């Protein structure tokens, strides 16, 4: 595979000993100008055909790992989950209460036997009412809404 | 996949001895300083410095293991680390604010004891357009190179990231070397009136922070070499870059107020 060598033999004064090396003495002939221009043109044409990623050996250094390949453990599960379309793999959202009376309490998912629940009683409430919710028994917040604990299924 | 993790986004850390060794070594550092000052014996201080260094190495090594090798640094955990670094740098800003307060307190209304003028009578100050100006250029350039390194990492350009971060570290060390030379050649000492006190305490703590920042960047250089970072997850590097920019900004304030206005 041909590639443009960027080594020193492209410098006119070194390739051709008849060209004086002091800049003041150098006269650039028209043919040399054409040679230089064609070299540039060839380089552009060849490179555009091969694609920017392979432009020349000097630029083949996108050597860092793909972030998905690089990740491991829980972080990777999170990334995979997001890639699959689940923007909320750890279920961090604020739940909306249902009608919430004793016969129809709001279900709060948990992996354990009890979970801390915070009720935002009304929209402009300045504090959250926190309470422990045990498995089996429903609980009522002071604002009147009821909660119960339900088994959670893993989302990640 | 089942795990004992509990399916939440957070990192509940394992038991670790480093908080205990850290507090013991901090005690040895402070008490050792006092013992050195008053009894001219640095042994406890040296022990404290060693213990602190070992604690730091092992604590941060463990964080690297948890984040990079175990994958425990989810998005939520990284956000927590970001806030932690922001709060820490803010506390450092307040720390330097106090030294600038001290400087302006003494220099805006100079005592009769220093000659009612600033700089005090007899103090030969540094020419701000010599080494201090070079140091300013060095730190500004290092701010640019560290930003270059960040962009290189985000574009998965490993070799450029190594080069630019390497240049950043070199510039940091160059600054330290020049500043050490300035300290050696200074015509005044910390004991030379309130000028010496404010100058050396402010620039001295800044120099210490340059050394800390350079060390942090060097660790990042090593981690980059070992491919710990990915294009989207490299918070350790970002934290080092934030700290480095902070160090640069403090120097700019030091240069303008102490070296230039105060000279």
Boltz contact constraints between the chains, C-beta under 6 A:
constraints:
  - contact:
      token1: [A, 61]
      token2: [B, 157]
      max_distance: 6.0
  - contact:
      token1: [A, 61]
      token2: [B, 158]
      max_distance: 6.0
  - contact:
      token1: [A, 61]
      token2: [B, 159]
      max_distance: 6.0
  - contact:
      token1: [A, 62]
      token2: [B, 156]
      max_distance: 6.0
  - contact:
      token1: [A, 63]
      token2: [B, 158]
      max_distance: 6.0
  - contact:
      token1: [A, 64]
      token2: [B, 156]
      max_distance: 6.0
  - contact:
      token1: [A, 64]
      token2: [B, 158]
      max_distance: 6.0
  - contact:
      token1: [A, 65]
      token2: [B, 230]
      max_distance: 6.0
  - contact:
      token1: [A, 67]
      token2: [B, 230]
      max_distance: 6.0
  - contact:
      token1: [A, 67]
      token2: [B, 231]
      max_distance: 6.0
  - contact:
      token1: [A, 67]
      token2: [B, 232]
      max_distance: 6.0
  - contact:
      token1: [A, 70]
      token2: [B, 230]
      max_distance: 6.0
  - contact:
      token1: [A, 72]
      token2: [B, 71]
      max_distance: 6.0
  - contact:
      token1: [A, 73]
      token2: [B, 70]
      max_distance: 6.0
  - contact:
      token1: [A, 73]
      token2: [B, 71]
      max_distance: 6.0
  - contact:
      token1: [A, 74]
      token2: [B, 71]
      max_distance: 6.0
  - contact:
      token1: [A, 74]
      token2: [B, 72]
      max_distance: 6.0
  - contact:
      token1: [A, 74]
      token2: [B, 74]
      max_distance: 6.0
  - contact:
      token1: [A, 75]
      token2: [B, 71]
      max_distance: 6.0
  - contact:
      token1: [A, 75]
      token2: [B, 73]
      max_distance: 6.0
  - contact:
      token1: [A, 75]
      token2: [B, 74]
      max_distance: 6.0
  - contact:
      token1: [A, 76]
      token2: [B, 71]
      max_distance: 6.0
  - contact:
      token1: [A, 78]
      token2: [B, 74]
      max_distance: 6.0
  - contact:
      token1: [A, 90]
      token2: [B, 8]
      max_distance: 6.0
  - contact:
      token1: [A, 90]
      token2: [B, 9]
      max_distance: 6.0
  - contact:
      token1: [A, 111]
      token2: [B, 6]
      max_distance: 6.0
  - contact:
      token1: [A, 154]
      token2: [B, 7]
      max_distance: 6.0
  - contact:
      token1: [A, 156]
      token2: [B, 7]
      max_distance: 6.0
